[in-house]
Amino acid sequence: METEKKTHTAAEQMTDRDLSEQIKKVTKESHVRAENTELMLSFQRGKVTLPQYKLLLCSLYEIYQALEEELDRNSDHPSVAPIYFPAELARLKSIEKDLEYFYGQDWREKIVIPAATKRYSHRLRQIGKENPEFLLAHAYTRYLGDLSGGQVLGRIAQKSMDLKNGDGLSFFAFPGVSSPNLFKQLYRSRMNSVELTEEERNGVLEEAVRAFEFNIQVFEDLQKMLTVSDKNLQSSMTQSKPVKASTLHMSGNIYTSSLLRMVLGLFVALATVSVGMYAL
């Protein structure tokens, strides 16, 4: 009995030293915060609309462009090399394919990137230059989330928008991964094998929390945009004046507000899956 107890304790200690488990532990509170934002609490699962999905892809493009360019540039770094799987995981080309399907060949001239998303991508580029080991935190939460809940959302999107033959859904497809569960085990094992100093490990853990915070900031940033649009709408409805150019401009705001409301649901769901289900 004593031997079994010691063996169990040793196993727990070994698990506690795993970087993947440490990330799960330190991000628990941030995860709860993300789930309890105003947007998440008010979010009701429903059908995915084309405007939702298109705007979602715009933000994902900005994030993955920064993440994958920095992973490519640091592919030989000792902290990045073990978890560098471009053939299996890279999403940028898939997102570009989806954007071209929906927006046409000139999609780069049409996409809109929210400010919070730009701040997120700026951080990814910053750590790629200054602290490449921090890329571990972002790559882990994003890619393993994509392999988990992203597959579920892909099926929802396909059914809701009645997309045929996988058109516009390349982001959710991982042809280089035959078994997502086995690959996630391999990925965790590779990440846990990375040798880090105590200072570097603490930095990676702090960056994992920051990854959640960036997602929360995206929620809050979009909510502020919606609030401003709604206030403008209410103001215009309380006034009885001839139609002016400003009123016509307001109609655009009404559409933007409605469109943003639709995208928030799917974005929150995907981000929550990405930063939550990776641990399953």
Protein Blocks (a to p, Z undefined) as FASTA:
>chain_A
ZZmmmmmmmmmmmmmmpmklmmmmmmmmmmmmmmmgmklmmpccddddfklmmmmmmmmm
mmmmmmmmmmmmmmmpmklmmmgcfklmomklmmmmmmmmmnojklmmmpccdfklmmmm
mmmmmmmmmmmmlmmmmmmmmmmmmmmmmmmmmmmmmmmnopghhioilmmpcfklmblm
lmmmmmmmmmmmpccdfklmmmmmmmmmmmmmmmmmmmmmmmmmmmmmmmmmmmmmmpcc
dddfklmmmmmmmmmmmmmmmmmmmmmmmmmmmmmmmmZZ
